[in-house]
Amino acid sequence: MRLGDTKFFNLLALVASSTNPSRAESWQSDGVAWTRERTNHRGPLYSYQLELHTLQHKGRRPWTLLTVHETWWDQKSGDAFRDGRWVRLSQGARQDVLNWFAARERGFEKD
C-alpha cells in the first residue's frame, strides 16, 4: 500500500465508516482525531461535492493527513464527469501513517 493509492483510499473509507457509523463531523479512533467536512454546490449546469477528512495523530511521532474526495456532475444528465481523490501529508512521516493504517487493516483481518 502507498499513500494515495486505491488500496489506501479503500482502507481509509473502511476505517472511517467502521469508526464513525453515525457520520459525525469529528471523532477519535485509536489515537487519531478525525474531522470530516463536506461542501457542495448545485448550479444550473454542474454540481460538485468535496469531502475532506483531516486526521491528526498526536502521539510520540505526530502526523497530520488531509484527504479529499472531489466529485463533479453534469446537471442535465446527472453523470459524474470528474471523480478524484488526493491526499496530503502536512506533518510527520509517511511511513508512520502507513503503519497506523496497516495496523487497522490487520484488525479487520482478525474479525
All heavy atoms as an XYZ file, in Angstrom:
928
protein
N       0.853     -1.178      0.000
C       0.000      0.000      0.000
C       0.893      1.233      0.000
O       1.897      1.285      0.702
C      -0.888     -0.036      1.252
C      -1.690      1.212      1.472
S      -2.889      1.142      2.836
C      -1.902      0.624      4.213
N       0.493      2.210     -0.771
C       1.177      3.507     -0.800
C       0.172      4.583     -0.439
O      -1.033      4.438     -0.695
C       1.744      3.779     -2.183
C       2.869      2.857     -2.556
C       3.542      3.241     -3.849
N       2.703      4.091     -4.686
C       2.604      3.991     -6.001
N       3.286      3.076     -6.629
N       1.846      4.793     -6.684
N       0.651      5.647      0.121
C      -0.215      6.763      0.475
C      -0.832      7.337     -0.797
O      -0.115      7.755     -1.708
C       0.622      7.824      1.193
C      -0.109      8.814      2.073
C      -0.902      8.108      3.161
C       0.882      9.781      2.707
N      -2.141      7.298     -0.901
C      -2.829      7.847     -2.063
C      -3.197      6.840     -3.131
O      -3.852      7.206     -4.109
N      -2.825      5.560     -2.973
C      -3.231      4.591     -3.987
C      -4.647      4.067     -3.679
O      -5.245      4.402     -2.655
C      -2.214      3.460     -4.149
C      -2.101      2.517     -2.963
O      -2.888      2.618     -2.000
O      -1.197      1.656     -2.998
N      -5.173      3.272     -4.570
C      -6.539      2.770     -4.429
C      -6.722      1.970     -3.144
O      -7.721      2.134     -2.441
C      -6.924      1.915     -5.651
O      -6.817      2.732     -6.826
C      -8.339      1.396     -5.538
N      -5.758      1.132     -2.816
C      -5.856      0.341     -1.588
C      -5.922      1.251     -0.366
O      -6.699      1.005      0.557
C      -4.678     -0.626     -1.479
C      -4.758     -1.509     -0.251
C      -3.634     -2.519     -0.193
C      -3.784     -3.372      1.062
N      -2.730     -4.365      1.165
N      -5.112      2.304     -0.366
C      -5.133      3.255      0.749
C      -6.518      3.889      0.888
O      -7.082      3.944      1.981
C      -4.067      4.343      0.569
C      -4.221      5.454      1.554
C      -3.735      5.318      2.847
C      -4.883      6.622      1.213
C      -3.907      6.332      3.781
C      -5.055      7.643      2.135
C      -4.563      7.497      3.418
N      -7.083      4.386     -0.217
C      -8.382      5.048     -0.133
C      -9.505      4.079      0.250
O     -10.432      4.451      0.966
C      -8.712      5.785     -1.432
C      -8.030      7.117     -1.513
C      -7.032      7.342     -2.423
C      -8.387      8.157     -0.657
C      -6.388      8.569     -2.496
C      -7.757      9.385     -0.716
C      -6.752      9.592     -1.639
N      -9.419      2.836     -0.202
C     -10.411      1.844      0.212
C     -10.320      1.573      1.713
O     -11.338      1.465      2.399
C     -10.242      0.551     -0.575
C     -10.656      0.693     -2.024
O     -11.376      1.612     -2.389
N     -10.174     -0.202     -2.858
N      -9.101      1.468      2.229
C      -8.914      1.244      3.662
C      -9.348      2.466      4.463
O      -9.982      2.335      5.510
C      -7.455      0.882      3.952
C      -7.114      0.526      5.388
C      -7.991     -0.616      5.924
C      -5.635      0.162      5.497
N      -9.042      3.659      3.972
C      -9.491      4.892      4.627
C     -11.015      4.886      4.764
O     -11.549      5.183      5.839
C      -9.037      6.116      3.830
C      -9.586      7.448      4.318
C      -8.748      7.985      5.468
C      -9.638      8.456      3.188
N     -11.721      4.561      3.705
C     -13.186      4.532      3.741
C     -13.687      3.482      4.726
O     -14.646      3.723      5.465
C     -13.739      4.265      2.342
N     -13.041      2.328      4.758
C     -13.437      1.257      5.675
C     -13.214      1.672      7.132
O     -14.091      1.485      7.981
C     -12.660     -0.017      5.349
C     -12.971     -1.248      6.179
C     -14.445     -1.646      6.058
C     -12.075     -2.395      5.753
N     -12.059      2.254      7.416
C     -11.776      2.701      8.787
C     -12.733      3.819      9.186
O     -13.290      3.810     10.286
C     -10.305      3.147      8.940
C     -10.053      3.761     10.304
C      -9.362      1.977      8.702
N     -12.964      4.775      8.295
C     -13.867      5.887      8.609
C     -15.280      5.385      8.899
O     -15.903      5.789      9.881
C     -13.880      6.898      7.463
N     -15.790      4.502      8.059
C     -17.171      4.030      8.263
C     -17.301      3.141      9.494
O     -18.320      3.174     10.182
C     -17.682      3.307      7.016
O     -16.944      2.136      6.786
N     -16.272      2.360      9.799
C     -16.373      1.474     10.963
C     -16.158      2.204     12.282
O     -16.675      1.780     13.311
C     -15.388      0.309     10.834
O     -14.068      0.778     10.953
N     -15.416      3.294     12.261
C     -15.164      4.028     13.498
C     -16.125      5.190     13.695
O     -16.144      5.799     14.763
C     -13.715      4.570     13.546
O     -13.501      5.451     12.433
C     -12.711      3.435     13.528
N     -16.931      5.496     12.683
C     -17.872      6.614     12.748
C     -19.184      6.239     12.052
O     -19.546      6.832     11.044
C     -17.242      7.855     12.093
C     -18.118      9.077     12.208
O     -18.979      9.173     13.071
N     -17.898     10.030     11.324
N     -19.903      5.250     12.586
C     -21.124      4.796     11.905
C     -22.229      5.863     11.849
O     -23.069      5.823     10.959
C     -21.566      3.584     12.718
C     -20.900      3.729     14.032
C     -19.628      4.488     13.790
N     -22.218      6.819     12.765
C     -23.256      7.865     12.759
C     -22.884      9.038     11.848
O     -23.659      9.974     11.721
C     -23.495      8.375     14.174
O     -22.323      8.988     14.672
N     -21.703      8.966     11.221
C     -21.216     10.012     10.306
C     -21.122     11.373     10.981
O     -21.505     12.393     10.432
C     -22.045     10.059      9.037
C     -22.064      8.715      8.349
C     -22.048      8.629      6.877
N     -21.778      9.733      6.046
C     -20.662      9.867      5.323
N     -19.711      8.973      5.406
N     -20.498     10.885      4.526
N     -20.575     11.369     12.213
C     -20.348     12.613     12.945
C     -19.283     13.437     12.223
O     -18.536     12.930     11.390
C     -19.890     12.304     14.367
N     -19.203     14.709     12.565
C     -18.224     15.587     11.936
C     -16.834     15.441     12.544
O     -15.845     15.787     11.911
C     -18.686     17.032     12.005
C     -19.906     17.289     11.145
C     -20.378     18.725     11.211
O     -19.742     19.551     11.907
O     -21.388     19.031     10.570
N     -16.750     14.939     13.778
C     -15.443     14.698     14.375
C     -15.551     13.524     15.339
O     -16.592     13.313     15.958
C     -14.912     15.942     15.078
O     -15.776     16.333     16.111
N     -14.462     12.748     15.445
C     -14.427     11.586     16.316
C     -12.977     11.178     16.555
O     -12.071     11.687     15.912
C     -15.258     10.443     15.736
C     -14.712      9.777     14.510
C     -14.035      8.599     14.446
C     -14.804     10.239     13.150
N     -13.704      8.291     13.148
C     -14.161      9.290     12.334
C     -15.370     11.363     12.538
C     -14.067      9.425     10.955
C     -15.266     11.504     11.171
C     -14.632     10.540     10.391
N     -12.792     10.265     17.485
C     -11.476      9.733     17.835
C     -11.427      8.245     17.473
O     -12.414      7.544     17.656
C     -11.223      9.861     19.341
C     -11.144     11.271     19.845
C      -9.770     11.880     19.644
O      -8.770     11.176     19.643
N      -9.730     13.188     19.464
N     -10.273      7.794     17.026
C     -10.092      6.378     16.726
C      -8.631      5.999     16.903
O      -7.773      6.501     16.162
C     -10.536      6.077     15.295
O     -10.236      4.742     14.960
N      -8.351      5.155     17.871
C      -7.007      4.611     18.073
C      -5.910      5.676     18.057
O      -4.917      5.556     17.339
C      -6.707      3.529     17.040
C      -7.604      2.316     17.206
O      -7.859      1.938     18.362
O      -8.063      1.775     16.188
N      -6.119      6.730     18.832
C      -5.111      7.773     18.951
C      -5.118      8.814     17.857
O      -4.237      9.679     17.818
N      -6.096      8.761     16.965
C      -6.187      9.723     15.866
C      -7.498     10.499     15.981
O      -8.568      9.915     16.122
C      -6.097      9.019     14.495
C      -6.390      9.982     13.357
C      -4.731      8.396     14.314
N      -7.380     11.825     15.919
C      -8.553     12.697     15.889
C      -8.929     12.924     14.427
O      -8.099     13.357     13.625
C      -8.251     14.026     16.574
N     -10.184     12.584     14.080
C     -10.683     12.734     12.712
C     -11.646     13.913     12.662
O     -12.455     14.101     13.572
C     -11.490     11.515     12.282
C     -10.745     10.256     12.038
C      -9.996      9.571     12.925
C     -10.710      9.526     10.818
N      -9.497      8.448     12.344
C      -9.925      8.391     11.053
C     -11.290      9.714      9.560
C      -9.679      7.445     10.071
C     -11.054      8.771      8.586
C     -10.256      7.655      8.832
N     -11.581     14.655     11.570
C     -12.563     15.693     11.280
C     -13.033     15.477      9.847
O     -12.211     15.283      8.946
C     -11.954     17.095     11.416
O     -11.410     17.237     12.718
C     -13.002     18.171     11.194
N     -14.363     15.495      9.668
C     -14.935     15.325      8.326
C     -15.701     16.596      7.976
O     -16.520     17.084      8.748
C     -15.896     14.127      8.300
C     -16.511     13.864      6.937
C     -17.426     12.652      6.987
N     -18.624     12.893      7.743
C     -19.744     13.428      7.264
N     -19.803     13.777      6.001
N     -20.787     13.593      8.028
N     -15.390     17.146      6.814
C     -16.094     18.333      6.324
C     -16.631     18.025      4.931
O     -15.992     17.307      4.164
C     -15.144     19.528      6.214
C     -14.458     19.910      7.504
C     -13.414     20.969      7.259
O     -13.789     22.102      6.910
O     -12.214     20.645      7.393
N     -17.783     18.580      4.633
C     -18.354     18.388      3.309
C     -18.896     19.721      2.818
O     -19.530     20.457      3.561
C     -19.483     17.370      3.357
C     -20.084     17.109      1.987
C     -21.194     16.121      2.064
N     -20.604     14.793      2.194
C     -21.324     13.684      2.264
N     -22.624     13.730      2.269
N     -20.723     12.522      2.356
N     -18.621     20.000      1.572
C     -19.180     21.190      0.947
C     -19.706     20.786     -0.428
O     -19.161     19.884     -1.062
C     -18.154     22.336      0.833
O     -18.799     23.507      0.350
C     -17.008     21.980     -0.079
N     -20.785     21.438     -0.852
C     -21.311     21.131     -2.181
C     -21.937     22.368     -2.789
O     -22.216     23.347     -2.103
C     -22.299     19.963     -2.150
C     -23.397     20.166     -1.144
O     -24.056     21.181     -1.148
N     -23.573     19.201     -0.262
N     -22.122     22.301     -4.079
C     -22.708     23.398     -4.854
C     -23.589     22.785     -5.939
O     -23.219     21.778     -6.551
C     -21.603     24.240     -5.501
C     -22.116     25.180     -6.536
N     -22.718     26.370     -6.210
C     -22.135     25.094     -7.878
C     -23.083     26.988     -7.330
N     -22.736     26.228     -8.352
N     -24.718     23.384     -6.140
C     -25.607     22.943     -7.214
C     -25.937     24.159     -8.069
O     -26.550     25.100     -7.583
C     -26.864     22.328     -6.629
C     -27.760     21.748     -7.663
C     -28.960     21.089     -7.021
N     -29.772     20.524     -8.060
C     -30.305     19.337     -8.012
N     -30.140     18.590     -6.939
N     -31.024     18.892     -9.000
N     -25.499     24.138     -9.319
C     -25.741     25.231    -10.247
C     -26.589     24.759    -11.409
O     -26.955     23.583    -11.492
N     -26.897     25.644    -12.322
C     -27.749     25.259    -13.461
C     -27.077     24.284    -14.433
O     -27.764     23.515    -15.096
C     -28.062     26.585    -14.145
C     -26.994     27.519    -13.696
C     -26.554     27.055    -12.350
N     -25.744     24.294    -14.510
C     -25.042     23.427    -15.455
C     -24.263     22.300    -14.801
O     -24.044     21.264    -15.421
C     -24.086     24.258    -16.325
C     -24.741     25.358    -17.162
C     -23.679     26.160    -17.894
C     -25.734     24.759    -18.139
N     -23.818     22.491    -13.575
C     -22.994     21.488    -12.919
C     -23.206     21.528    -11.414
O     -23.704     22.510    -10.861
C     -21.505     21.702    -13.237
C     -20.986     23.015    -12.721
C     -20.460     23.116    -11.428
C     -21.034     24.169    -13.494
C     -20.010     24.316    -10.930
C     -20.580     25.369    -12.993
C     -20.072     25.450    -11.716
O     -19.633     26.645    -11.217
N     -22.822     20.462    -10.762
C     -22.815     20.365     -9.304
C     -21.486     19.754     -8.898
O     -20.876     19.013     -9.661
C     -23.929     19.441     -8.803
O     -25.184     19.959     -9.122
N     -21.054     20.065     -7.684
C     -19.858     19.409     -7.173
C     -19.985     19.194     -5.677
O     -20.781     19.854     -5.001
C     -18.574     20.177     -7.499
C     -18.444     21.522     -6.827
C     -17.981     21.633     -5.516
C     -18.756     22.686     -7.519
C     -17.855     22.865     -4.908
C     -18.628     23.912     -6.912
C     -18.173     24.010     -5.615
O     -18.053     25.232     -5.021
N     -19.202     18.249     -5.207
C     -19.131     17.956     -3.777
C     -17.685     17.667     -3.414
O     -16.993     16.948     -4.144
C     -19.982     16.753     -3.427
C     -19.853     16.315     -1.978
C     -20.756     15.147     -1.680
O     -21.965     15.286     -1.684
N     -20.166     13.997     -1.441
N     -17.243     18.228     -2.309
C     -15.924     17.941     -1.752
C     -16.125     17.373     -0.367
O     -16.870     17.938      0.433
C     -15.075     19.212     -1.636
C     -14.774     19.973     -2.911
C     -14.104     21.299     -2.577
C     -13.880     19.139     -3.802
N     -15.485     16.250     -0.087
C     -15.492     15.699      1.264
C     -14.044     15.622      1.721
O     -13.217     14.977      1.073
C     -16.151     14.331      1.330
C     -16.197     13.821      2.764
C     -17.184     12.697      2.991
O     -18.351     12.834      2.571
O     -16.770     11.702      3.582
N     -13.753     16.302      2.827
C     -12.404     16.380      3.370
C     -12.352     15.644      4.690
O     -13.252     15.789      5.518
C     -12.007     17.834      3.624
C     -11.854     18.752      2.429
C     -13.192     19.213      1.918
C     -11.008     19.932      2.826
N     -11.294     14.875      4.871
C     -11.013     14.230      6.145
C      -9.637     14.715      6.599
O      -8.669     14.625      5.843
C     -10.978     12.705      6.013
C     -12.312     12.095      5.842
N     -12.903     11.327      6.808
C     -13.196     12.142      4.818
C     -14.090     10.926      6.389
N     -14.275     11.397      5.170
N      -9.579     15.236      7.818
C      -8.311     15.617      8.418
C      -8.061     14.666      9.578
O      -8.908     14.515     10.451
C      -8.346     17.069      8.932
O      -8.725     17.935      7.861
C      -6.986     17.492      9.457
N      -6.917     14.008      9.556
C      -6.543     13.051     10.603
C      -5.308     13.590     11.310
O      -4.332     13.967     10.647
C      -6.222     11.686     10.004
C      -7.377     10.879      9.426
C      -7.860     11.428      8.126
C      -6.953      9.442      9.260
N      -5.372     13.639     12.641
C      -4.243     14.125     13.425
C      -3.871     13.102     14.487
O      -4.704     12.743     15.311
C      -4.582     15.444     14.105
C      -4.707     16.599     13.144
C      -4.888     17.897     13.888
O      -5.822     18.046     14.649
N      -3.980     18.824     13.664
N      -2.632     12.656     14.418
C      -2.086     11.745     15.422
C      -1.116     12.559     16.263
O      -0.156     13.121     15.734
C      -1.361     10.588     14.740
C      -0.816      9.595     15.691
N       0.468      9.671     16.177
C      -1.376      8.510     16.260
C       0.667      8.662     17.004
N      -0.429      7.936     17.072
N      -1.388     12.651     17.562
C      -0.568     13.495     18.422
C       0.323     12.688     19.347
O       0.743     13.164     20.369
C      -1.463     14.424     19.233
C      -2.230     15.369     18.360
C      -2.975     16.395     19.151
C      -3.765     17.233     18.191
N      -3.825     18.602     18.526
N       0.608     11.476     18.997
C       1.431     10.611     19.827
C       2.896     11.000     19.804
O       3.267     12.125     19.459
N       3.722     10.036     20.122
C       5.171     10.248     20.178
C       5.721     10.696     18.826
O       6.666     11.469     18.755
C       5.831      8.947     20.625
C       7.298      9.044     20.895
C       7.836      7.754     21.480
N       7.503      6.579     20.692
C       8.290      6.052     19.770
N       9.459      6.594     19.521
N       7.919      4.986     19.102
N       5.150     10.190     17.749
C       5.555     10.590     16.392
C       4.331     11.191     15.703
O       3.614     10.506     14.968
C       6.084      9.384     15.637
C       7.365      8.794     16.278
C       7.835      7.562     15.570
N       8.032      7.772     14.150
C       9.208      7.992     13.565
N      10.295      8.032     14.284
N       9.289      8.148     12.266
N       4.068     12.489     15.921
C       2.839     13.101     15.410
C       2.824     13.197     13.882
O       3.872     13.302     13.243
C       2.836     14.487     16.043
C       4.256     14.775     16.369
C       4.905     13.447     16.635
N       1.615     13.124     13.351
C       1.416     13.343     11.923
C       0.024     13.928     11.686
O      -0.877     13.770     12.499
C       1.629     12.079     11.096
C       0.928     10.825     11.545
C       1.446      9.846     12.323
C      -0.411     10.407     11.222
N       0.531      8.842     12.513
C      -0.619      9.162     11.845
C      -1.444     10.953     10.488
C      -1.829      8.469     11.744
C      -2.656     10.264     10.378
C      -2.828      9.041     11.001
N      -0.111     14.633     10.572
C      -1.388     15.224     10.151
C      -1.575     14.913      8.679
O      -0.677     15.143      7.862
C      -1.407     16.746     10.375
O      -1.166     17.011     11.758
C      -2.748     17.345      9.973
N      -2.754     14.415      8.351
C      -3.056     13.980      6.991
C      -4.372     14.608      6.542
O      -5.347     14.634      7.300
C      -3.186     12.451      6.977
C      -3.345     11.777      5.635
C      -2.025     11.829      4.867
C      -3.784     10.328      5.826
N      -4.394     15.109      5.322
C      -5.616     15.644      4.714
C      -5.951     14.783      3.509
O      -5.079     14.529      2.667
C      -5.407     17.091      4.256
C      -6.505     17.706      3.394
C      -7.789     17.881      4.205
C      -6.054     19.037      2.814
N      -7.198     14.307      3.429
C      -7.658     13.575      2.251
C      -8.871     14.302      1.682
O      -9.688     14.855      2.431
C      -8.037     12.117      2.564
O      -9.208     12.092      3.360
C      -6.903     11.398      3.268
N      -8.985     14.290      0.375
C     -10.088     14.981     -0.297
C     -10.673     14.060     -1.359
O      -9.934     13.428     -2.116
C      -9.607     16.294     -0.962
C     -10.746     16.974     -1.703
C      -8.997     17.235      0.070
N     -12.006     13.986     -1.381
C     -12.727     13.285     -2.449
C     -13.587     14.342     -3.133
O     -14.434     14.962     -2.505
C     -13.591     12.172     -1.880
C     -14.223     11.323     -2.934
N     -14.966     10.223     -2.636
C     -14.224     11.394     -4.289
C     -15.403      9.667     -3.753
N     -14.956     10.377     -4.767
N     -13.336     14.539     -4.417
C     -13.965     15.600     -5.202
C     -14.776     14.968     -6.331
O     -14.249     14.161     -7.100
C     -12.862     16.493     -5.769
C     -13.300     17.501     -6.766
C     -12.105     18.241     -7.378
O     -10.941     17.897     -7.103
O     -12.379     19.153     -8.167
N     -16.065     15.319     -6.423
C     -16.918     14.786     -7.484
C     -17.681     15.935     -8.146
O     -18.248     16.792     -7.449
C     -17.931     13.771     -6.931
O     -17.244     12.798     -6.151
C     -18.684     13.071     -8.045
N     -17.707     15.935     -9.476
C     -18.435     16.932    -10.266
C     -19.455     16.203    -11.145
O     -19.156     15.162    -11.713
C     -17.474     17.698    -11.176
C     -16.534     18.603    -10.443
C     -15.467     18.236     -9.693
C     -16.582     20.022    -10.406
N     -14.836     19.338     -9.191
C     -15.497     20.449     -9.613
C     -17.430     20.973    -10.974
C     -15.251     21.787     -9.369
C     -17.173     22.314    -10.734
C     -16.092     22.708     -9.941
N     -20.668     16.780    -11.253
C     -21.736     16.193    -12.059
C     -22.255     17.194    -13.077
O     -22.319     18.390    -12.820
C     -22.936     15.818    -11.197
C     -22.717     14.736    -10.223
C     -22.828     13.394    -10.425
C     -22.356     14.896     -8.851
N     -22.558     12.713     -9.272
C     -22.268     13.607     -8.289
C     -22.097     15.995     -8.035
C     -21.939     13.401     -6.953
C     -21.766     15.793     -6.716
C     -21.690     14.508     -6.192
N     -22.675     16.656    -14.211
C     -23.405     17.419    -15.213
C     -24.858     17.476    -14.754
O     -25.476     16.443    -14.520
C     -23.283     16.698    -16.567
C     -24.007     17.417    -17.671
O     -25.243     17.568    -17.572
O     -23.341     17.811    -18.641
N     -25.417     18.659    -14.611
C     -26.780     18.799    -14.096
C     -27.822     18.177    -15.028
O     -28.813     17.633    -14.575
C     -27.133     20.270    -13.858
C     -26.643     20.818    -12.552
C     -27.298     20.154    -11.353
O     -26.876     19.099    -10.920
N     -28.322     20.773    -10.836
N     -27.617     18.273    -16.319
C     -28.621     17.766    -17.259
C     -28.677     16.248    -17.273
O     -29.747     15.657    -17.235
C     -28.363     18.311    -18.660
C     -28.602     19.795    -18.748
C     -28.404     20.317    -20.141
C     -28.632     21.828    -20.117
N     -28.379     22.438    -21.377
N     -27.529     15.597    -17.337
C     -27.529     14.135    -17.431
C     -27.392     13.460    -16.069
O     -27.749     12.296    -15.920
C     -26.389     13.668    -18.339
O     -25.141     13.912    -17.706
N     -26.866     14.174    -15.093
C     -26.637     13.583    -13.780
C     -25.400     12.705    -13.719
O     -25.125     12.072    -12.710
N     -24.631     12.661    -14.812
C     -23.425     11.835    -14.869
C     -22.233     12.578    -14.262
O     -22.044     13.769    -14.497
C     -23.074     11.473    -16.315
C     -24.109     10.568    -16.956
O     -24.787      9.826    -16.209
O     -24.247     10.611    -18.190
N     -21.434     11.847    -13.497
C     -20.203     12.422    -12.952
C     -19.182     12.535    -14.078
O     -18.944     11.587    -14.815
C     -19.656     11.556    -11.832
N     -18.591     13.713    -14.221
C     -17.554     13.870    -15.242
C     -16.174     14.048    -14.626
O     -15.177     14.057    -15.340
C     -17.874     15.024    -16.211
C     -17.986     16.392    -15.604
C     -16.860     17.173    -15.387
C     -19.230     16.907    -15.273
C     -16.972     18.442    -14.850
C     -19.347     18.176    -14.739
C     -18.212     18.949    -14.521
N     -16.123     14.152    -13.317
C     -14.830     14.172    -12.621
C     -15.047     13.559    -11.247
O     -15.962     13.933    -10.526
C     -14.303     15.584    -12.477
C     -12.990     15.662    -11.722
C     -12.421     17.063    -11.732
N     -11.261     17.171    -10.890
C     -10.036     16.821    -11.214
N      -9.807     16.305    -12.393
N      -9.032     16.968    -10.377
N     -14.204     12.605    -10.902
C     -14.296     11.941     -9.604
C     -12.868     11.622     -9.183
O     -12.275     10.667     -9.671
C     -15.144     10.673     -9.715
C     -15.455     10.057     -8.367
O     -15.156     10.682     -7.328
O     -15.994      8.945     -8.349
N     -12.335     12.459     -8.329
C     -10.930     12.295     -7.970
C     -10.703     12.310     -6.473
O     -11.523     12.829     -5.708
N      -9.602     11.725     -6.076
C      -9.213     11.689     -4.671
C      -7.743     12.049     -4.580
O      -6.957     11.664     -5.452
C      -9.438     10.301     -4.080
C     -10.873      9.850     -4.155
C     -11.054      8.454     -3.653
N     -10.394      7.492     -4.542
C     -10.498      6.191     -4.419
N     -11.217      5.659     -3.458
N      -9.876      5.374     -5.246
N      -7.392     12.764     -3.531
C      -5.991     13.066     -3.303
C      -5.733     13.166     -1.812
O      -6.664     13.273     -1.010
C      -5.532     14.299     -4.060
C      -6.284     15.574     -3.814
C      -7.379     16.027     -4.495
C      -5.989     16.571     -2.828
N      -7.779     17.238     -3.984
C      -6.944     17.601     -2.966
C      -5.012     16.697     -1.842
C      -6.945     18.736     -2.160
C      -5.023     17.830     -1.034
C      -5.976     18.834     -1.213
N      -4.451     13.103     -1.450
C      -4.042     13.088     -0.056
C      -2.807     13.972      0.093
O      -1.993     14.080     -0.838
C      -3.769     11.642      0.413
C      -2.653     11.006     -0.360
C      -3.490     11.567      1.891
N      -2.697     14.623      1.257
C      -1.525     15.453      1.537
C      -1.104     15.233      2.981
O      -1.897     15.426      3.901
C      -1.839     16.925      1.316
C      -0.636     17.812      1.631
C      -0.901     19.260      1.295
N       0.298     20.034      1.421
C       0.705     20.608      2.551
N      -0.009     20.469      3.648
N       1.809     21.318      2.589
N       0.130     14.845      3.161
C       0.717     14.709      4.489
C       1.349     16.050      4.825
O       2.319     16.459      4.193
C       1.768     13.589      4.491
C       2.463     13.318      5.815
C       1.479     12.854      6.878
C       3.569     12.282      5.618
N       0.775     16.760      5.804
C       1.293     18.091      6.128
C       2.234     18.087      7.324
O       2.922     19.074      7.563
C       0.146     19.071      6.372
O      -0.681     18.634      7.423
N       2.260     16.985      8.067
C       3.183     16.863      9.197
C       3.479     15.393      9.421
O       2.587     14.554      9.326
C       2.556     17.445     10.466
C       3.423     17.285     11.698
C       2.698     17.622     12.989
O       1.490     17.815     13.004
N       3.434     17.672     14.072
N       4.719     15.088      9.744
C       5.084     13.728     10.106
C       5.663     12.925      8.970
O       5.927     13.433      7.883
N       5.853     11.641      9.264
C       6.476     10.719      8.317
C       5.420      9.842      7.642
O       4.537      9.295      8.306
C       7.497      9.839      9.040
N       5.564      9.710      6.353
C       4.655      8.886      5.548
C       4.561      7.458      6.092
O       3.483      6.887      6.187
C       5.165      8.891      4.110
C       4.401      8.071      3.125
C       5.026      8.202      1.746
N       5.146      9.580      1.334
C       4.248     10.216      0.566
N       3.211      9.577      0.115
N       4.424     11.470      0.234
N       5.682      6.883      6.479
C       5.682      5.502      6.964
C       4.887      5.357      8.257
O       4.240      4.334      8.471
C       7.111      4.988      7.146
C       7.169      3.488      7.328
C       6.542      2.735      6.155
O       6.870      2.979      4.989
N       5.637      1.820      6.448
N       4.893      6.379      9.113
C       4.095      6.316     10.345
C       2.599      6.250     10.030
O       1.852      5.522     10.671
C       4.391      7.514     11.249
C       5.796      7.490     11.820
O       6.415      6.401     11.850
O       6.285      8.564     12.235
N       2.179      7.011      9.034
C       0.771      6.981      8.611
C       0.431      5.595      8.058
O      -0.577      4.987      8.425
C       0.477      8.074      7.556
C      -0.953      7.958      7.031
C       0.745      9.451      8.123
N       1.283      5.090      7.182
C       1.041      3.773      6.587
C       1.041      2.676      7.643
O       0.218      1.751      7.570
C       2.081      3.482      5.504
C       1.990      4.374      4.262
C       3.165      4.111      3.336
C       0.669      4.197      3.544
N       1.916      2.789      8.632
C       1.932      1.800      9.719
C       0.635      1.832     10.510
O       0.094      0.780     10.886
C       3.117      2.041     10.652
C       4.444      1.715     10.013
O       4.514      1.039      8.988
N       5.512      2.222     10.605
N       0.093      3.031     10.766
C      -1.165      3.153     11.506
C      -2.293      2.477     10.719
O      -3.082      1.721     11.276
C      -1.477      4.623     11.786
C      -2.660      4.813     12.677
C      -2.660      4.835     14.043
C      -4.023      4.984     12.279
N      -3.939      5.022     14.513
C      -4.793      5.112     13.451
C      -4.668      5.054     11.047
C      -6.176      5.302     13.426
C      -6.044      5.234     11.028
C      -6.778      5.354     12.198
N      -2.369      2.747      9.428
C      -3.412      2.136      8.606
C      -3.221      0.627      8.473
O      -4.190     -0.133      8.477
C      -3.500      2.806      7.229
C      -4.353      4.035      7.241
C      -3.785      5.285      7.385
C      -5.727      3.956      7.137
C      -4.571      6.431      7.422
C      -6.528      5.077      7.171
C      -5.943      6.317      7.312
N      -1.974      0.175      8.374
C      -1.713     -1.269      8.285
C      -2.174     -1.978      9.554
O      -2.718     -3.089      9.491
C      -0.232     -1.524      8.038
N      -1.988     -1.344     10.707
C      -2.468     -1.931     11.971
C      -3.988     -2.030     11.979
O      -4.558     -3.015     12.457
C      -1.967     -1.117     13.158
N      -4.680     -1.037     11.451
C      -6.150     -1.099     11.362
C      -6.569     -2.220     10.428
O      -7.514     -2.944     10.676
C      -6.753      0.218     10.850
C      -6.353      1.495     11.531
C      -6.807      1.719     12.952
N      -6.098      1.093     14.008
C      -4.844      1.361     14.432
N      -4.103      2.249     13.833
N      -4.316      0.735     15.453
N      -5.832     -2.368      9.323
C      -6.147     -3.423      8.348
C      -5.995     -4.795      8.991
O      -6.837     -5.680      8.793
C      -5.249     -3.288      7.143
C      -5.552     -4.279      6.037
C      -4.681     -4.057      4.818
O      -3.497     -3.679      4.969
O      -5.189     -4.274      3.713
N      -4.935     -4.991      9.766
C      -4.749     -6.284     10.450
C      -5.892     -6.544     11.426
O      -6.335     -7.683     11.582
C      -3.400     -6.299     11.186
C      -2.222     -6.446     10.257
C      -0.922     -6.692     11.005
N      -0.537     -5.632     11.923
C       0.143     -4.536     11.602
N       0.519     -4.353     10.346
N       0.449     -3.642     12.510
N      -6.414     -5.508     12.050
C      -7.560     -5.668     12.950
C      -8.798     -6.149     12.217
O      -9.554     -6.971     12.731
N      -9.013     -5.661     10.989
C     -10.156     -6.125     10.194
C      -9.982     -7.582      9.792
O     -10.946     -8.331      9.712
C     -10.350     -5.263      8.950
C     -10.835     -3.861      9.239
C     -10.133     -2.761      8.775
C     -11.981     -3.651      9.974
C     -10.563     -1.476      9.037
C     -12.424     -2.366     10.249
C     -11.704     -1.276      9.773
N      -8.751     -7.972      9.505
C      -8.482     -9.347      9.072
C      -8.750    -10.351     10.198
O      -9.110    -11.482      9.936
C      -7.041     -9.477      8.574
C      -6.811     -8.749      7.277
C      -5.338     -8.634      6.905
O      -4.462     -9.033      7.698
O      -5.062     -8.132      5.796
N      -8.570     -9.918     11.456
C      -8.812    -10.802     12.602
C     -10.294    -11.020     12.851
O     -10.684    -12.037     13.400
C      -8.167    -10.222     13.860
C      -6.672    -10.270     13.848
C      -6.105     -9.656     15.113
C      -4.584     -9.637     15.073
N      -4.026     -8.989     16.253
N     -11.122    -10.036     12.462
C     -12.583    -10.129     12.722
C     -13.276    -11.124     11.847
O     -12.945    -11.661     10.941
C     -13.235     -8.758     12.550
C     -12.776     -7.791     13.625
O     -12.283     -8.244     14.666
O     -12.915     -6.577     13.416
